[in-house]
Amino acid sequence: MKRVAVGVFLCSSLLWAGSSKDSSELVITNVNVVDTRYGGIEPNATVIVKDGVIEAVAKFALINAGPQVRVINAEGRYLIPGLWDMDVHLLAQANSTSTRNALFARYLASGVTGLRDMDSMNRTATDTEFRPEIEPAEPFWSLQKTSSRGLSLFERRTVEGLAEIRAHCLGVSAEVADPTQECDPSRARDLFLTLSETATWMVPDLISGVMRPEGSRPAADTSPDDVPLTPAKTALLSHEKELKVPTETQRDLDLVSEMRRTGVQFLAGTNGPTGGLTPGLSLHQELELLVMGGFTPLQALQAATFNPALYMARLDKYGVVEHGHYGDLVLLEENPLVDIRNTRKIFAMVIRGKYFSAAEMQDVLEQAEENAGGEVSAAKPAAPRSAQ
C-alpha cells in the first residue's frame, strides 16, 4: 500500500470539524486502514478525500481549515474500501423509481457501494446519485471450446453459481445434477485446473443455496424481517452467531475450498436481491460462507474489494484505500482481518467522498423506504450503529 511519508505541523485552527454534507473535502484522522491489496493494517493514518477521490493516505497530513472541510476523528476504527456484490439482478426489483432508490439505499447502508448487474440495466437509468456504482455484466458467449484436458467449456470470463461445476464433476448435465452426490475427484481436479489456467473467475453464490425448505429466505442467524428500522434507534443484525448451512451447502463449501487450493480466482456475489436474499446483508453472509469454505478473512474480503476491481480492470479506481481511488469507503468498528463478521459492524459510510454518520445514513434510508411505500419485498438490511 503506497503511503505518503511526509510529516507536517497541525495548527489548532485545523482541529475544527465542519459538519456540512456539502463539504468538498473530507479528512479522517486516527484511522486504521485495512490493506486489501497485500493484507495488514496501516495504523493511526490520516485519509484525505477531496472531490470524491482519495487525495492522500498518510501518517501526518496538512489539513485545510474552512467550511468546505469536514474532519472526522475515527478513534482507531477500521477503514476498508466499499464492497462489491458481483452477481445481482436489478431489473426484477427496479419496477419504479422509488423502489429502485430504496433498494440502492439498502445496499449502501450495508457497505455495498458497487454492483455488477447481470441484467445489464443501463447505469444511466437511475434517478438518484445516491446509489452504488453499477457495472453491467459482460456479454455471455455461448461458443464452446475444448481445453487441453478435453473438457468442453463455455468461452466466458466468469462462472456464476455451482450448478455447472457439480454437473461437470458428476459427468451429467446441469439440469439433472444431484447436489447430494459426491463429485468425482479426478473430474473435479481437471476442471478446477482448467478454470485456473484459463483465468476464469468463480462467483459461487453460496448464500443463494442457504435457504430454508420453504425457500422464503436464508437460514441466517437472525431473521431480517424481525429487525425494525426506526428514527430513534438503528438496528444491527446479530454478528455473533454463524450461519447454519444444510448438507448440500457443506458439499459446495468443499468444492469452493478445493477450487481455491487449485488456484481458481473468486469474486463475491449473491445472485440477489430476489429469492429471499436481503440486499447488502446477503453479501456479508456470503463472505462468512467463504471463510467457512477455507478462505482467510483477508481472502474473503478481497473477493468483495480487490478482486472485483482487478476483474473489471478498475484497480486504479476501486478495491483499495489508496491515493487516486474513489472515495467509496466503509468505517468499521472492529478489524475484519481478525473476524470477517466484523464487516457487519458499520460505524459510518463514505459515499463519493461524502461522510454519512449512522444518524445521517438512517435518515436517508428511512426516507427512501417511505417514498417506496413498502413496494420492495426484500427485508431491510443492517443499518450502521449509532455513534457513541
N, C-alpha and C positions, 0 to 999 in steps of 0.2 A: 504494500500500500504506500503510495507516494505521500510524503508529508512535507510541509513547509517547516524548516528548522530555523526560523528567524525569530528571535525574541525582541519584544518591544515593551515600552512602558505604557501603563494604562493610567490616564488621569481620572480623578474622582468623578469628573463630569461624565465620564464614559460609563459609569455604573448605572445610569438612569436607563430604565427599560421602557420603551414605547409599547403601547398596547393596541395600536391601530391595526386592524385587519388589512389595511391598505398599504402597510409598510412594504417598501421595495427591497429592504434588506433585513435579513434575519440572522441573528447571532446566537448560537447555542454554546454555552460555556460549560466547563466541568462535566463533560460527557465522555463516556466510554464508547469508542467507535468500534463496531464489530467488523473485522476484515473478512468479507465474504469471498475475497479472491484467494487468499492463502491461509486464512484461519488466524486466530489470535485476536487480541484486543489492543487498541491504541488508547491507553488510559488518559483521563484528565485532558481531553482535547478540546479545542475550540473549533466549531464548524461555522463558516460564514456562507450564507446563501443570499445571492443578490440577483434580482430579476428572474427568480425561478431556477437559477443554476448555482451549483456549489462553486464558490469562488476560492475557498481555502479550507484546508483541514490542517490545523497547526497546534503545537503546544502552547504558543503565545500568538496573539494576533492583535493588530491595530484595529480598534473598534470605533467607527464613526459615531458621533453623537448627533441627535436630531430626531424630529418627529417621524422620519421615514425609516427609522431603525428600531427593530424590536429585539430586545436582549432577553434570553431565557437561560436561567441557571438550571441545568439538568440535574444537579445534585448527585452526580455519579450514576445516573441511569444509563441505559444502553441504546445506541443508535444503530439501526440497520436500514438498508435501502428498502423501498416499498416492495411488497410481494407481488408475484405474478401467478395468476391461475391460467395455465396454458391449455385448458380444454373447457371452454364454456360455450353455451348455446343461447345467444341473446335474443334471437327473433321470437322464440317461444314466450319470452317474458317482456317483449318490447311492443306490446299492442297499443300503448298510448304513451304520450309524453310524460305524464305524471307517474305512471307505473315504471317507466324506464328510469326516470330520475330517482325514484325511491330505491330501485334496485342498485343503481350506482352508489347511492349514499350508503347502502348496507355494505357493499364491498369496501368502500373507503373507510367506514367505521371499524372494519376488521383488519385494516392494514393492507388491503389488496389494492394496489394502485395501478395494476396492469392486467389486461385480459386478452387472451388470444381467442378470437371469436371463430368457432368452427362453422357458424352460419354466414360468415363474411358479411355481417351487417356493415353498411357504409359508415365509416367512422365520422363522417360529416353529418350523418343523420341523427345527431344528438342536439338537444335543445338547451343544454346547460354546459358550462365549463367545469362544473363540479362533478367530475366523472373520472374514472380511471382512464389510462391510456388504452386504446383499443387497437389491437394488431390483427387484421384479417388473416385467417389461416391460408397457407399456400394452396394452390390448386392440387387436386388429387389426381395422380397419373395412374391409369388402370393398366398401362403397359407392363408386362411381366418380363423378368429376365431370369436367367439361371446362374446361380453362383458357382464358384469353383467346387463346391461340395454337392452340386446337383440339386440344390434347393431352389424352388421357384418362388421368387419374392416380388412383391409389388415395388415398383420404382417410385419411392417416396422418401421423404426426409424423416417422418415420424410414424410411429405405430401407437394409436390410442386404444387403451384397454388391452386386456389379456386374452380375449376370446380367440384371436388368431394364433397367439402364442401357444395356447393349450392345444388348438387344433393341429398345428404343426408337430407338436411333441407327441400327440396321440396318433398322428397319421390319418386323420379324418378331416372332414370339412367343419368349418366353424359352426354351422347350423346344428350339427349333431354331436359336437364335442361335449363330453360329460366332465364338468369341473370336479367331480368327486374321484375321477380316475387319476392314478399316478402317471406322470409323464415318463416317456421313455428317456432314460438318461443320455443315451447316445444321440438321439434325435435332438434333444434339448441343447446339448452342448454344441452340436454342429450349427444349430440355428443361432444360438447366442454369439458364437464366434463370427458368424456371417453378419449379424447385426452390428457387432463391434467393428469389423473390418470395413463395412460399408458406411460407417458413421451415421447409422440410423438411430435416431433418438427414441427413447421409450417414455410414453406417458401412461403409467399403469392404471390410473383412475381407481385406486384401491378402495377409496371411500364409497364409490358408487356401488360396490358389491357388499358393503357392510350395511345390509338392510334387514329390517325386521321381517318376519314371514309375510305380513300383510303388505309389505313394500311401501309403507307410508312414509317412513323417514329412517335415517341411520340409527342403528342401535348404539347411540352415543352415551357418554357418561351422564349427560343431563338432557332432558327433553327440551329443545329450544322453544317449544310452544309454551313452556311454563315460565319463561323469563320475560317479565314485562319491561317496557321502556317508559319511564315516567319522567316528567320535568324535574322532579325533586331528587331523584336518585338514579344513577346509571347502574345497569346490571352486567355482571360478568359471569359467563358460564363457568362452571367448576373446571379447574385445570389440574386438580389433584388426582382424579381417577383416570385410569387408562380406558381406552376403547375396548369393548368386548367384541371379539371377532368370531364369526362362525368358522366351522372346519374348512369350508371351501376357501374362505379368505386366507386362512392359515396356509393352505396349499399355494395360493397366489403369492403370499409373502415369501415362501420358499423359492418360487420361481424368480421373484424380484431379487432375492439375495444372491442366487446363482448368476443371474444376468449381471449384477453389479460386479461380482468377483471375476466375471469373464471380460469385463471392460466395456459393457454397454453403458451409454450415457443416458441420464434421466432428466426429465422435466416434470414438475409437479402440476397436476391438473385434477379436476374433479368430475368432469362430464356433467356439470350442473348448469344453472341452478334448479333445474326441474328434477323430478324423481324423488322429492322429499329432501333434497340437499339444501342446506341453509347457505345462502350467499355469504362468502367470506369465511364463516366458521368452518365450512367443509374443507377449505384449503388447509387450515390449521390441523384438522383431523387427518388429512392426507399426509402431512409432514410427520405426524405421530406414527402413522402406519408405516411410513418408510423407515423410521427408526426401529420399529418392531421387526422390520424385514432386514435388519443388519446395518443400516446406514448409521453413521455417526451423526450427532446433531448438526455439525458443520455441513456434512454432505447433504442432509435433508434440507437445510436452509439454502444451500447453493442451488438445489433443484427448483427453488422458487425465486431466486435472485440472480446469481452469477450465470447459471446455466441458461436461463431464458434469454438473457442479454447476449450470450455467446451464440446461441442458436439463431437468434434474429439478426446477427451481425450488428448489434446495437450496444456493444460493450463500451463504446465511447460515451453512451448516454445513460444506460441503466445498469443495475446489478451490483454496484459497489458505491461506497460513500467516499468519493474521491473528487479532486478538482475537475471542473468541467462537466460533471454529470448532473442530470436533472435533480431538482430539489424535491423529490418524492421520497419521504423518509418516515420511519416509524420509531418512536421513542418508547422503549420498553422499560419496565420496572426492574427486570432481572435478566441475567445473562442467558441467551438462548443456546450458547455453546455448551452450557452445563446441562440444561434440560430443554429440549425442543418445545415443551409445553409452555415455556416462558414467552413464546411468540404471541400467546393469547393475552399476556399481561400488558396491554397497550395503555401507556400513560398519555400520549398525545400523538397527533399526526402532523406531518408537514406535507402539504399538497401543492405542487407547483410553487414551492417556496413560501407558502402561507402557513403559518402555525395555527393549529386548531387545538386548543385545550380540550379537556374532557367535556366541560360545560358547553363550549362553542360547538364541538362536534355533535353533542347531544341535541342542541338546538336545531342544527341543520338537518339531522336525521329525522327528528320528530316532525319538522315542517314538511319534509319530503313525504313522510308517511301520511301526514294529514292531507296533503294535496292528492296523494294517490287514493285516498278514501278506502283503504283496505283491499285494493284491486290485486296487489301482489300476493300470491298464495303462499310463497315460501315463508318460513319463520324468520323472525328478526335475528340478526347476528349479535355477538357480544359487542358491547359499546365500551369505549375507553373508561378506565377507572377515574374517579374524581381525584383531583389534586388534593393533597393533604395540606 
